[in-house]
Amino acid sequence: MPGYNFPRLPVRAYIPAGDKGEFVSRPRVVALREFAPSNFLYYEGSKFEVYKTRVPAGGIDRDYQRVSVCPNCGYFHDGDNSLRDTCENCRSRLVSDRNGNPAKLNRVLEMGTMITRRRERITCDEEERLKYGYNLTTHFRYDAQNRETATVAAADGTPLLKLTYGETAKLWWINRGSKRNQERGFKLDGKTGLWGEGNRQTNSAIDSSLPTPEVHLLVQDTSNILVVEPMIALNETAEAFLATLQFALERSIQAVYKLEDDELCSERLGQGRHFLFWEAAEGGAGVLSQLLKPQAFQAIAQAALDICHFIHPKQSCSQACYECLLSYRNQFDHPLLNRHLIRSWLEQLTGSTVSYDRPIPRDAHYQQLCAQVDRHSLFEQQVLDAIYQRGLKLPDAAQALIAEANCKPDFLYRSQGIAIFCDGSAHDHSDQQQRDRIDRDNLTYHSNYSVFVLRHDENWQEKLDFLATLID
């Protein structure tokens, strides 16, 4: 069994019952919604409201985390990485997503023990709030040493899927507040642990200081994950296609590897173009790593065609039914699901192969870069030689065109988002310097790359020392 360590600890809520009270436990992801502030629990025939969180001895203020999340792929950045302006995983700008959720969060609190109080009645406003639910987002981060990438290609070589497998990766779920309210997050009194402003009015012992706004609740877990990115030109049916493909792959993986529904979960991240699959069973099922085998997706595609009634037609199923793609868990996506949108795609997958994206040897990579550099620039070759001789990470490409900025840097570090320009003596002329400024401004404003300039008449060897800290 590919277990990670000890069983995951659940989140608890305290239910007052006489002098002692009792604790109710839920899995972390379930608790993030069920034990959310101002939510109601039904326990032994009574109604209880979550109104308070346990306050640690040192106070809540120092438990806040600052994080940033990618609106495109859902990647999670914490610590010093939270100060980045671009995603470490896909290099997209860290801005609000299409639903208005901000990328940078300054007060994120890991969910701890919640405390409830008995309620006899629930008002109409409270019932309306419960109907809308909470705004939850899912995020992930790879373990630096346990990450493998592969490509699923059709029989004619056309790339179909990009796979990134992460063993013991981190998963985060963030509760950003009620879907009904316009305010982001929750309000929390850091001294007492009371949630919201309404609770303050019922307790005269509390001072008049205002609660802290925009507090977001977080839970985390460790799991094997597989991020799948379909490599397709999307059209007006993109959202329906992606939703249908997601659940077809999930159902077929469960069928091929004999998994229960709760052993494998999936979600569309960011703009919907990234599918996150994770092993939700305790200790993991060890299945996702099997999907990187050469013929793995042939069996999955064949199972998906059978599940979607293309091998054994079902006349009563027009677009989707509960025997193929519909389930209670994906009920909000039911209007999108249409099995006919993915038939040709699945048929291509039946003849597909999976190949690892393995890096080429360092010496061969160096020789490739030497062939790509500008032959008229001696300084550019000197910089490349210095990077190679120092043992630094080599650039991904030389003289590669960045179409959106119509600019061609001398060297590119794609994963770090760094574009290097080597200014030899030809760049001393004022006309050339003006063209350089225009090109580099375009690169800054129209792409996700940062500009890094090395000049022949300065101590550029020292600047390579600084570059080394950026590309490690």
Secondary structure, DSSP 8 states (H G I E B T S, - for coil): ----SS----EEEEE--TTT-EEEEE-HHHHHHHTSTT-EEEETTEEEEEEEE---TT-SGGG-EEEEE-TTT-BEEEGGGGG-SB-TTT--B----TT---SEEEEEEE---EEEEEES---HHHHHHHHH-EEEEEEEE--TTSEEEEEEE-TTS-EEEEEEEEEEEEEEEEEEEESS-SS-SEEE-TTT-BBTTTTGGG-TTS-S---EEEEEEEEEEEEEEEEEEE-----TTHHHHHHHHHHHHHHHHHHHTT--GGGEEEEEETTTTEEEEEE-STT--S-GGGGGSTTHHHHHHHHHHHHTTSSS--TT-SS--TTTT--STTGGGGGG--GGGGHHHHHHHTT-EEEE-----HHHHHHHHHHHS-TT-HHHHHHHHHHHHTT----SEES--BGGGTB--SEEETTTTEEEEEE-GGGGSHHHHHHHHHHHHHHHHHSS-EEEEEETTS-HHHHHHHHHHHH-
